[in-house]
Protein backbone atom coordinates (compact mmCIF):
# COMPACT_ATOMS: atom_id res chain seq x y z
CA UNK A 1 0.00 0.00 0.00
CA UNK A 2 1.29 3.43 -0.91
CA UNK A 3 1.64 6.03 1.82
CA UNK A 4 0.89 9.65 1.07
CA UNK A 5 3.80 12.14 0.94
CA UNK A 6 2.67 13.71 4.21
CA UNK A 7 2.69 10.34 5.99
CA UNK A 8 6.17 9.60 4.69
CA UNK A 9 7.38 13.06 5.75
CA UNK A 10 6.08 12.59 9.31
CA UNK A 11 7.33 9.02 9.41
CA UNK A 12 10.84 9.89 8.26
CA UNK A 13 11.07 13.13 10.24
CA UNK A 14 8.73 12.60 13.19
CA UNK A 15 8.12 15.81 15.16
CA UNK A 16 8.35 15.93 18.94
CA UNK A 17 9.35 12.35 19.70
CA UNK A 18 10.05 11.72 23.35
CA UNK A 19 8.38 12.24 26.67
CA UNK A 20 8.02 14.25 29.86
CA UNK A 21 7.89 13.17 33.50
CA UNK A 22 4.37 11.86 33.91
CA UNK A 23 4.35 12.74 37.63
CA UNK A 24 4.90 16.44 36.90
CA UNK A 25 1.56 18.19 37.64
CA UNK A 26 1.82 20.32 34.47
CA UNK A 27 2.10 17.20 32.31
CA UNK A 28 -0.92 15.39 30.85
CA UNK A 29 -0.35 11.81 29.71
CA UNK A 30 -2.61 9.88 27.32
CA UNK A 31 -1.99 6.19 26.71
CA UNK A 32 -4.05 4.37 24.09
CA UNK A 33 -3.78 1.17 22.11
CA UNK A 34 -5.44 -0.29 19.02
CA UNK A 35 -6.26 -3.97 19.57
CA UNK A 36 -6.85 -4.55 15.86
CA UNK A 37 -3.18 -3.99 15.03
CA UNK A 38 -1.44 -3.94 18.43
CA UNK A 39 -0.26 -0.33 18.05
CA UNK A 40 0.52 1.57 21.24
CA UNK A 41 0.61 5.37 21.52
CA UNK A 42 1.70 7.69 24.32
CA UNK A 43 0.92 11.39 23.98
CA UNK A 44 2.10 13.91 26.57
CA UNK A 45 1.13 17.56 26.81
CA UNK A 46 2.82 20.29 28.82
CA UNK A 47 0.08 22.62 30.02
CA UNK A 48 0.63 26.21 31.19
CA UNK A 49 -1.23 27.93 34.06
CA UNK A 50 -3.59 29.48 31.51
CA UNK A 51 -4.62 26.06 30.25
CA UNK A 52 -2.72 26.48 26.98
CA UNK A 53 -0.65 23.58 25.67
CA UNK A 54 2.95 24.78 25.55
CA UNK A 55 4.60 21.63 24.29
CA UNK A 56 3.74 18.08 23.23
CA UNK A 57 5.69 14.87 22.86
CA UNK A 58 4.78 11.41 21.65
CA UNK A 59 6.05 7.88 21.51
CA UNK A 60 4.28 5.44 19.22
CA UNK A 61 4.94 1.81 18.43
CA UNK A 62 3.04 1.07 15.28
CA UNK A 63 2.84 1.47 11.53
CA UNK A 64 3.77 4.56 9.51
CA UNK A 65 0.24 5.93 9.64
CA UNK A 66 0.07 5.64 13.42
CA UNK A 67 3.42 7.41 13.81
CA UNK A 68 2.41 10.12 11.33
CA UNK A 69 -0.97 10.64 13.04
CA UNK A 70 0.63 11.14 16.45
CA UNK A 71 3.42 13.32 15.07
CA UNK A 72 0.87 15.55 13.34
CA UNK A 73 -1.23 15.82 16.48
CA UNK A 74 1.74 17.07 18.55
CA UNK A 75 2.10 19.93 16.03
CA UNK A 76 -1.59 20.72 15.99
CA UNK A 77 -2.19 20.87 19.76
CA UNK A 78 0.60 23.32 20.56
CA UNK A 79 -0.82 26.77 21.35
CA UNK A 80 -4.33 25.37 21.80
CA UNK A 81 -6.24 25.25 25.07
CA UNK A 82 -7.20 21.79 26.37
CA UNK A 83 -10.81 22.44 25.38
CA UNK A 84 -9.73 23.36 21.86
CA UNK A 85 -7.44 20.34 21.62
CA UNK A 86 -10.24 17.85 22.28
CA UNK A 87 -12.17 19.21 19.30
CA UNK A 88 -9.56 17.75 16.93
CA UNK A 89 -11.35 14.96 15.09
CA UNK A 90 -9.90 11.82 13.62
CA UNK A 91 -11.43 12.81 10.29
CA UNK A 92 -9.29 15.99 10.28
CA UNK A 93 -6.18 13.90 10.84
CA UNK A 94 -7.16 11.31 8.23
CA UNK A 95 -7.87 14.04 5.71
CA UNK A 96 -4.63 15.94 6.33
CA UNK A 97 -2.57 12.75 5.94
CA UNK A 98 -4.74 11.29 3.16
CA UNK A 99 -5.09 8.02 5.09
CA UNK A 100 -6.75 5.13 3.24
CA UNK A 101 -9.86 3.54 4.87
CA UNK A 102 -7.87 0.63 6.35
CA UNK A 103 -5.71 3.12 8.26
CA UNK A 104 -8.51 5.23 9.72
CA UNK A 105 -8.06 3.49 13.07
CA UNK A 106 -4.62 5.16 13.33
CA UNK A 107 -6.27 8.58 13.28
CA UNK A 108 -8.85 7.38 15.83
CA UNK A 109 -5.95 6.31 18.04
CA UNK A 110 -4.45 9.83 17.83
CA UNK A 111 -7.79 11.51 18.57
CA UNK A 112 -8.35 9.24 21.57
CA UNK A 113 -4.81 9.91 22.79
CA UNK A 114 -5.59 13.64 23.02
CA UNK A 115 -8.82 12.89 24.93
CA UNK A 116 -7.03 10.48 27.29
CA UNK A 117 -4.33 13.08 27.97
CA UNK A 118 -6.89 15.80 28.72
CA UNK A 119 -8.80 13.40 31.00
CA UNK A 120 -5.54 12.63 32.79
CA UNK A 121 -4.86 16.34 33.28
CA UNK A 122 -8.36 16.98 34.63
CA UNK A 123 -8.11 13.99 36.97
CA UNK A 124 -4.78 15.37 38.28
CA UNK A 125 -6.30 18.79 38.94
CA UNK A 126 -9.74 18.07 40.35
CA UNK A 127 -8.63 17.42 43.91
CA UNK A 128 -7.66 21.01 44.62
CA UNK B 1 -20.31 -19.84 9.40
CA UNK B 2 -19.84 -21.87 12.55
CA UNK B 3 -16.43 -23.52 12.17
CA UNK B 4 -16.92 -25.62 15.31
CA UNK B 5 -19.94 -27.23 13.67
CA UNK B 6 -18.08 -27.61 10.35
CA UNK B 7 -15.38 -29.63 12.11
CA UNK B 8 -17.81 -31.52 14.36
CA UNK B 9 -16.67 -29.86 17.57
CA UNK B 10 -18.64 -28.62 20.55
CA UNK B 11 -18.54 -24.82 20.82
CA UNK B 12 -15.70 -24.60 23.31
CA UNK B 13 -12.32 -22.92 23.64
CA UNK B 14 -10.52 -26.07 24.70
CA UNK B 15 -10.39 -28.40 21.71
CA UNK B 16 -8.35 -31.48 20.81
CA UNK B 17 -5.80 -30.14 18.32
CA UNK B 18 -4.78 -33.53 16.92
CA UNK B 19 -8.42 -34.35 16.25
CA UNK B 20 -8.72 -30.95 14.55
CA UNK B 21 -5.77 -31.71 12.33
CA UNK B 22 -7.12 -35.17 11.40
CA UNK B 23 -10.58 -33.82 10.66
CA UNK B 24 -9.02 -31.10 8.55
CA UNK B 25 -7.09 -33.62 6.48
CA UNK B 26 -10.13 -35.74 5.74
CA UNK B 27 -12.39 -32.74 5.04
CA UNK B 28 -9.75 -31.17 2.79
CA UNK B 29 -9.56 -34.43 0.85
CA UNK B 30 -13.29 -34.82 0.20
CA UNK B 31 -13.76 -31.17 -0.71
CA UNK B 32 -10.65 -30.82 -2.87
CA UNK B 33 -11.64 -29.20 -6.19
CA UNK B 34 -9.56 -31.78 -8.13
CA UNK B 35 -12.11 -34.41 -7.13
CA UNK B 36 -14.74 -32.48 -9.04
CA UNK B 37 -13.01 -32.24 -12.43
CA UNK B 38 -15.83 -34.28 -14.03
CA UNK B 39 -18.63 -32.54 -12.11
CA UNK B 40 -20.99 -29.81 -13.33
CA UNK B 41 -20.02 -26.15 -13.03
CA UNK B 42 -22.33 -25.56 -10.08
CA UNK B 43 -20.92 -28.58 -8.25
CA UNK B 44 -17.39 -27.35 -8.96
CA UNK B 45 -18.24 -23.94 -7.54
CA UNK B 46 -19.70 -25.51 -4.43
CA UNK B 47 -16.60 -27.63 -3.97
CA UNK B 48 -14.35 -24.58 -4.26
CA UNK B 49 -16.44 -22.72 -1.69
CA UNK B 50 -16.52 -25.66 0.68
CA UNK B 51 -12.80 -26.18 0.36
CA UNK B 52 -12.17 -22.50 1.13
CA UNK B 53 -14.40 -22.75 4.21
CA UNK B 54 -12.50 -25.80 5.41
CA UNK B 55 -9.17 -23.98 5.02
CA UNK B 56 -10.44 -20.82 6.73
CA UNK B 57 -11.99 -22.84 9.52
CA UNK B 58 -8.78 -24.76 10.13
CA UNK B 59 -6.75 -21.54 10.41
CA UNK B 60 -9.29 -19.97 12.76
CA UNK B 61 -9.62 -23.00 15.04
CA UNK B 62 -5.91 -23.83 15.07
CA UNK B 63 -4.82 -20.56 16.71
CA UNK B 64 -6.16 -20.06 20.25
CA UNK B 65 -6.71 -16.32 19.86
CA UNK B 66 -8.73 -16.54 16.64
CA UNK B 67 -10.58 -19.57 18.04
CA UNK B 68 -11.60 -17.54 21.11
CA UNK B 69 -12.64 -14.65 18.88
CA UNK B 70 -14.71 -17.00 16.72
CA UNK B 71 -16.38 -18.48 19.78
CA UNK B 72 -17.34 -15.00 20.98
CA UNK B 73 -18.68 -14.02 17.56
CA UNK B 74 -20.97 -17.08 17.68
CA UNK B 75 -22.11 -15.82 21.08
CA UNK B 76 -22.85 -12.41 19.54
CA UNK B 77 -19.71 -10.38 20.33
CA UNK B 78 -17.89 -9.18 17.21
CA UNK B 79 -14.27 -8.17 17.72
CA UNK B 80 -13.02 -8.07 14.16
CA UNK B 81 -12.75 -4.72 12.38
CA UNK B 82 -13.23 -3.04 15.70
CA UNK B 83 -11.88 0.51 15.84
CA UNK B 84 -12.44 1.15 19.53
CA UNK B 85 -9.22 1.96 21.35
CA UNK B 86 -8.04 0.28 24.52
CA UNK B 87 -7.45 2.65 27.42
CA UNK B 88 -5.92 0.75 30.28
CA UNK B 89 -2.94 2.87 31.39
CA UNK B 90 -1.21 0.19 33.47
CA UNK B 91 -1.47 -2.45 30.76
CA UNK B 92 -0.38 -0.04 28.03
CA UNK B 93 2.52 1.28 30.10
CA UNK B 94 3.76 -2.31 30.44
CA UNK B 95 3.39 -2.76 26.67
CA UNK B 96 5.38 0.43 26.12
CA UNK B 97 8.12 -0.79 28.44
CA UNK B 98 8.39 -4.14 26.69
CA UNK B 99 8.63 -2.41 23.30
CA UNK B 100 11.36 -0.16 24.69
CA UNK B 101 13.18 -3.22 26.00
CA UNK B 102 12.91 -4.79 22.57
CA UNK B 103 14.46 -1.65 21.05
CA UNK B 104 17.29 -1.78 23.57
CA UNK B 105 18.15 -5.35 22.61
CA UNK B 106 20.33 -3.86 19.85
CA UNK B 107 22.67 -2.47 22.51
CA UNK B 108 22.86 -5.68 24.53
CA UNK B 109 26.17 -7.54 24.65
CA UNK B 110 24.39 -10.81 23.89
CA UNK B 111 21.40 -9.89 21.73
CA UNK B 112 20.18 -13.46 21.39
CA UNK B 113 20.10 -13.98 25.15
CA UNK B 114 18.41 -10.61 25.69
CA UNK B 115 15.69 -11.50 23.19
CA UNK B 116 15.18 -14.89 24.77
CA UNK B 117 14.80 -13.39 28.25
CA UNK B 118 12.24 -10.90 27.00
CA UNK B 119 10.35 -13.55 25.06
CA UNK B 120 10.22 -15.82 28.11
CA UNK B 121 8.80 -13.04 30.25
CA UNK B 122 6.15 -12.35 27.63
CA UNK B 123 5.24 -16.01 27.26
CA UNK B 124 4.67 -16.26 31.00
CA UNK B 125 2.32 -13.30 30.91
CA UNK B 126 0.50 -14.60 27.84
CA UNK B 127 0.09 -18.03 29.40
CA UNK B 128 -1.52 -16.55 32.49
CA UNK B 129 -3.80 -14.45 30.27
CA UNK B 130 -4.80 -17.51 28.22
CA UNK B 131 -5.67 -19.44 31.39
CA UNK B 132 -7.90 -16.58 32.50
CA UNK B 133 -9.43 -16.36 29.02
CA UNK B 134 -10.23 -20.05 29.07
CA UNK B 135 -12.00 -19.91 32.42
CA UNK B 136 -13.94 -16.79 31.37
CA UNK B 137 -15.09 -18.50 28.17
CA UNK B 138 -16.15 -21.58 30.12
CA UNK B 139 -18.48 -19.49 32.30
CA UNK B 140 -20.40 -18.51 29.15
CA UNK B 141 -22.41 -15.60 30.56
CA UNK B 142 -22.87 -12.13 29.05
CA UNK B 143 -20.69 -10.61 31.71
CA UNK B 144 -17.86 -13.11 31.43
CA UNK B 145 -17.96 -12.88 27.64
CA UNK B 146 -17.42 -9.12 27.81
CA UNK B 147 -14.44 -9.74 30.08
CA UNK B 148 -13.19 -12.43 27.70
CA UNK B 149 -13.38 -9.93 24.83
CA UNK B 150 -11.16 -7.55 26.80
CA UNK B 151 -8.74 -10.36 27.48
CA UNK B 152 -8.60 -11.14 23.74
CA UNK B 153 -7.88 -7.48 22.95
CA UNK B 154 -4.99 -7.53 25.39
CA UNK B 155 -3.66 -10.79 24.01
CA UNK B 156 -3.58 -9.20 20.56
CA UNK B 157 -0.97 -6.75 21.84
CA UNK B 158 1.01 -9.66 23.26
CA UNK B 159 0.75 -11.47 19.95
CA UNK B 160 1.98 -8.43 18.05
CA UNK B 161 4.92 -8.06 20.42
CA UNK B 162 5.78 -11.73 20.07
CA UNK B 163 5.73 -11.29 16.30
CA UNK B 164 8.13 -8.32 16.57
CA UNK B 165 10.48 -10.45 18.65
CA UNK B 166 10.39 -13.16 16.01
CA UNK B 167 11.24 -10.61 13.32
CA UNK B 168 14.21 -9.44 15.40
CA UNK B 169 15.33 -13.05 15.88
CA UNK B 170 15.15 -13.66 12.14
CA UNK B 171 17.18 -10.51 11.51
CA UNK B 172 19.83 -11.71 13.97
CA UNK B 173 20.15 -15.05 12.24
CA UNK B 174 20.49 -13.40 8.85
CA UNK B 175 23.48 -11.38 9.95
Interface residues (C-beta under 8 A of the other chain):
Chain A: X29 X31 X32 X33 X34 X35 X36 X37 X38 X40 X42 X59 X61 X104 X105 X108 X109 X112 X116
Chain B: X79 X81 X82 X83 X84 X85 X86 X87 X88 X89 X91 X92 X93 X95 X96 X99 X152 X153 X154 X156 X157 X159 X160 X161
